[in-house]
Amino acid sequence: MAEHASEPSRPPSQGTADRIYLDYNATTPLEPAVIRAVSEALREAWGNPSSSYIAGANAKALISKAREDVATMVGGRAEDIIFTSGGTEANNLVFHSVLEEFKRSSTAEKLLNGGPGLPHIIISNVEHDSVQLVAENLQKTGQAEVTCVAVSTVTGRVEAEDLLAVVRPNTCLVSVMLANNETGVVMPIRELCQRVKAINKQGRHPRILLHTDAAQALGKIQVDVADLGVDYLTIVGHKFYAPRIGALYVRGPGGRTPLYPMFYGGGQERNFRPGTENTPMIAGLGKAAELVTANLHDYENHMRTTRLYLEQRLKEVFGEEKVRFNSHFPGSDSLPNTCNVSLLGPHLRGRKVLSCCKTLLASVGAACHSDLGDRPSHILLSCGVSPEVAANALRLSVGRSTSRADVDAVVEDLRNTVRLLEG
Ligand SMILES: Cc1ncc(COP(=O)(O)O)c(C=O)c1O
């Protein structure tokens, strides 16, 4: 169709023509193919997926295909995918389910021999708010004990020994993100799962369930639930060129792995997440997942090459002495697209620099912390970055279509801004 033929081959621009967007960890634009899938679903699959006539059947078929595609992207089975409104809901659903399971099993146990008391949950100290604040709230309201295990200030990762040291007899959940949104550090989830499973094998009760929030990893690095060994994995569409919708991978939902609904209603998503399905957004998520499965290698290579070029240009233009990378941790893997950098100097606070830039659109940290004023990111502080350096941090995250020319323009913009601010 004509409207399709005229669409650009790269995602639509991110801002005005003279602006360059380097905030792909905050959100991504939709791929043209995803926009087409969403539009087509809006037009052709508007029926209620639960209706038995053709309009409903079309919508249902589309949802089934999307479920397959999302499952394939993470190496799981279609029946293990539950669509949600986004990552925040998926993360909440995990905590809700684990607590509910604990309550039910400990009630039974209490009747027999006193029971294990409150559930204990372990998270890291660099989790997204949709994990950290959920855990904090459970602790505050006396529903759970929570331990925040600190990431190593050398590697930026949760180290297995540190995690195992805080496991208690009542531990029932470990939730550690797959990759950090500010530093890009990839956590050793596979190793953490193996070590925790070895504890589970001792026949302890409760079993420790394993969750990873893969919001920042999907579409950037290979993610395979079987290889990782997780029970739950959070999927967030708007980080990999899909719309604002998400999903939760659950290994055998309601059977092998506990899953309890937060809402009650019409029985959709096998009663785990009722509510008439958001067919067009699900179709968009499926299409974006299909693109990731087909092209991950190219996306990853392009982003890595571009980010390395960005880092090289920053060093060339400002000199190694003035540039400090907050995303480089010896021995740790990191996302291909994330450059967290501080330009050193008393006048170069991250927010100030960004507000004076004429071309660059970026952030100083997680989008959900943008109201924290000039306070340095607690994530960077937790990773051992000094307060002075953290205060100057810029999170520059490149995307699938960021070019070398974009990088050149951004670095030139930063050079002019630094000249201006340093007088
Ligand atoms: C690591 C991480 N987890 C969860 C979320 C929340 O996802 P959503 O915005 O879909 O609720 C985000 C996005 O901001 C994120 O970066």
The ligand as a Tripos MOL2 file, in Angstrom:
@<TRIPOS>MOLECULE
LIG
   16    16     1     0     0
SMALL
NO_CHARGES

@<TRIPOS>ATOM
      1 C1         14.9670   -2.0840   34.0670 C.3       1 LIG1
      2 C2         13.5470   -1.6150   33.8940 C.ar      1 LIG1
      3 N1         12.5510   -2.3290   34.4670 N.ar      1 LIG1
      4 C3         11.2730   -1.9590   34.3520 C.ar      1 LIG1
      5 C4         10.9130   -0.8310   33.6410 C.ar      1 LIG1
      6 C5          9.4680   -0.4190   33.6440 C.3       1 LIG1
      7 O1          8.7910   -0.7820   32.5050 O.3       1 LIG1
      8 P1          7.4450   -0.0110   32.0960 P.3       1 LIG1
      9 O2          7.8430    1.3730   31.7540 O.co2     1 LIG1
     10 O3          6.9320   -0.7880   30.9190 O.co2     1 LIG1
     11 O4          6.5170   -0.0980   33.2370 O.co2     1 LIG1
     12 C6         11.9160   -0.0880   32.9940 C.ar      1 LIG1
     13 C7         11.5700    1.0810   32.1610 C.2       1 LIG1
     14 O5         11.6240    2.1960   32.4420 O.2       1 LIG1
     15 C8         13.2670   -0.4770   33.1460 C.ar      1 LIG1
     16 O6         14.2740    0.2190   32.6040 O.3       1 LIG1
@<TRIPOS>BOND
     1     1     2 1
     2     2     3 ar
     3     2    15 ar
     4     3     4 ar
     5     4     5 ar
     6     5     6 1
     7     5    12 ar
     8     6     7 1
     9     7     8 1
    10     8     9 2
    11     8    10 1
    12     8    11 1
    13    12    13 1
    14    12    15 ar
    15    13    14 2
    16    15    16 1
@<TRIPOS>SUBSTRUCTURE
     1 LIG1         1 GROUP 0 **** ****
